[in-house]
Amino acid sequence: MPPWKTAHRSLYYQGAPEPEDPVLIKGRVALLVIDMQNTYLERPDPAHLAGADRERYDAWTPFHSRMHDTVIPTIAHLLKTFREGGHDVIFARIACQLADGRDRSLSQKKPGWNNLLLPKDEHASQILPQIAPLPGEIVITKTTDSALTGTNLRLILSNISITHVICTGIFTDQCVASTVRSLADESFDVIVVEDGCAAGDHGLHLKELEIINMIYCNVMTAAELATYLP
């Protein structure tokens, strides 16, 4: 039995039958890269930080290490595989249309971490250059956590006959999970690539995968996914 069939199981699914192998058909599977933007990888010089600012910097260091060592290389590899295989690639990013952010959803106006002001043309809102979209690839701009809510992504997926969506990106416990739940509610089959996602805290990453696995999606590694790609 492949490891993904028993991993990341919550109490709800202990002892449940193993999930069926996904049937991925060329022309019906798409890779969705969520919120891999410059703003999340930029860091201040730690030499200029002290006190609470240095504590916050250090607290985020494991996230940045996972992003550079695991998540970005995994997504880059998946992009190469999907492009060479003739599969659709779609990006989603957080970006507001108005410079003052009045068009943002409430969840992106709340104080603290979720207060995201990312005007669409600014450097911070652009997708990381290491995994940038190629000309002609679809980029969804959203002011919501879910890439479906408030965008035309559902219509796009339906119009191009997609049945299976492979989700990667950040943050596992926020925009990725929100998107996965929305996709599942719209009756798309969803696979989340474990090594293609990250949360601010790795414990949150693992817990969210446990929460969404087997009801909203199947969770597997990029290597496991490769065995099912046509």
PEQUITA-V830273 format. One record per backbone hydrogen bond with DSSP energy under -1.0 kcal/mol. CO is the residue of the C=O (numbers start at 1). NH is the residue of the N-H. E is the energy in kcal/mol with one decimal. If there is no record, write none. Layout:
BEGIN
co:CO nh:NH e:E
co:CO nh:NH e:E
END
This chain:
BEGIN
co:2 nh:5 e:-1.8
co:3 nh:6 e:-1.7
co:3 nh:7 e:-1.6
co:10 nh:13 e:-1.3
co:11 nh:14 e:-1.1
co:13 nh:16 e:-1.7
co:25 nh:28 e:-2.5
co:28 nh:163 e:-2.8
co:28 nh:164 e:-2.4
co:30 nh:166 e:-3.1
co:31 nh:90 e:-3.2
co:32 nh:168 e:-2.2
co:33 nh:92 e:-2.7
co:34 nh:170 e:-2.2
co:35 nh:37 e:-1.8
co:36 nh:128 e:-2.5
co:37 nh:40 e:-1.4
co:38 nh:41 e:-1.8
co:38 nh:42 e:-1.1
co:45 nh:48 e:-1.9
co:46 nh:49 e:-1.7
co:50 nh:53 e:-1.2
co:51 nh:55 e:-2.0
co:52 nh:56 e:-2.4
co:53 nh:57 e:-2.0
co:54 nh:58 e:-2.6
co:55 nh:59 e:-2.3
co:56 nh:60 e:-1.5
co:60 nh:64 e:-2.0
co:61 nh:65 e:-2.4
co:62 nh:66 e:-2.4
co:63 nh:67 e:-2.5
co:64 nh:68 e:-2.4
co:65 nh:69 e:-2.8
co:66 nh:70 e:-2.5
co:66 nh:71 e:-2.3
co:67 nh:72 e:-2.9
co:70 nh:74 e:-2.2
co:71 nh:75 e:-2.8
co:72 nh:76 e:-2.7
co:73 nh:77 e:-2.2
co:74 nh:78 e:-2.5
co:75 nh:79 e:-2.9
co:76 nh:80 e:-2.0
co:77 nh:81 e:-2.4
co:78 nh:82 e:-3.1
co:79 nh:83 e:-2.6
co:80 nh:84 e:-2.5
co:81 nh:85 e:-1.8
co:82 nh:87 e:-2.8
co:83 nh:86 e:-1.1
co:88 nh:31 e:-2.4
co:90 nh:33 e:-2.6
co:91 nh:140 e:-3.6
co:92 nh:35 e:-2.6
co:93 nh:142 e:-2.6
co:96 nh:120 e:-2.4
co:98 nh:101 e:-1.6
co:101 nh:104 e:-1.9
co:105 nh:108 e:-1.5
co:106 nh:109 e:-2.0
co:108 nh:116 e:-1.1
co:112 nh:115 e:-2.0
co:114 nh:116 e:-1.8
co:118 nh:96 e:-1.9
co:119 nh:122 e:-1.7
co:123 nh:126 e:-1.5
co:124 nh:39 e:-2.3
co:126 nh:38 e:-2.7
co:128 nh:131 e:-1.4
co:129 nh:132 e:-1.1
co:134 nh:137 e:-2.3
co:138 nh:91 e:-2.5
co:140 nh:93 e:-2.5
co:142 nh:95 e:-2.2
co:143 nh:105 e:-1.8
co:148 nh:151 e:-1.8
co:152 nh:156 e:-2.4
co:153 nh:157 e:-3.0
co:154 nh:158 e:-2.2
co:155 nh:159 e:-2.8
co:156 nh:160 e:-2.0
co:157 nh:162 e:-2.8
co:158 nh:161 e:-1.4
co:163 nh:189 e:-2.7
co:164 nh:30 e:-2.2
co:165 nh:191 e:-2.3
co:166 nh:32 e:-3.4
co:167 nh:193 e:-2.3
co:168 nh:34 e:-2.0
co:169 nh:198 e:-1.2
co:171 nh:174 e:-2.1
co:171 nh:176 e:-1.9
co:172 nh:177 e:-1.1
co:174 nh:178 e:-2.7
co:175 nh:179 e:-2.2
co:176 nh:180 e:-2.7
co:177 nh:181 e:-2.5
co:178 nh:182 e:-2.0
co:179 nh:183 e:-2.8
co:180 nh:184 e:-2.5
co:181 nh:185 e:-2.3
co:182 nh:186 e:-1.2
co:183 nh:188 e:-2.4
co:184 nh:187 e:-1.8
co:189 nh:165 e:-2.8
co:190 nh:218 e:-1.8
co:191 nh:167 e:-3.1
co:192 nh:220 e:-2.3
co:193 nh:196 e:-1.6
co:194 nh:197 e:-1.1
co:196 nh:169 e:-2.9
co:198 nh:172 e:-2.1
co:201 nh:205 e:-1.8
co:202 nh:206 e:-2.4
co:203 nh:207 e:-2.4
co:204 nh:208 e:-2.6
co:205 nh:209 e:-1.9
co:206 nh:210 e:-1.9
co:207 nh:211 e:-1.9
co:208 nh:212 e:-2.5
co:209 nh:213 e:-1.9
co:212 nh:216 e:-2.1
co:212 nh:217 e:-1.2
co:217 nh:214 e:-3.0
co:218 nh:192 e:-2.6
co:220 nh:194 e:-2.3
co:221 nh:225 e:-2.5
co:222 nh:226 e:-2.1
co:225 nh:228 e:-2.2
END
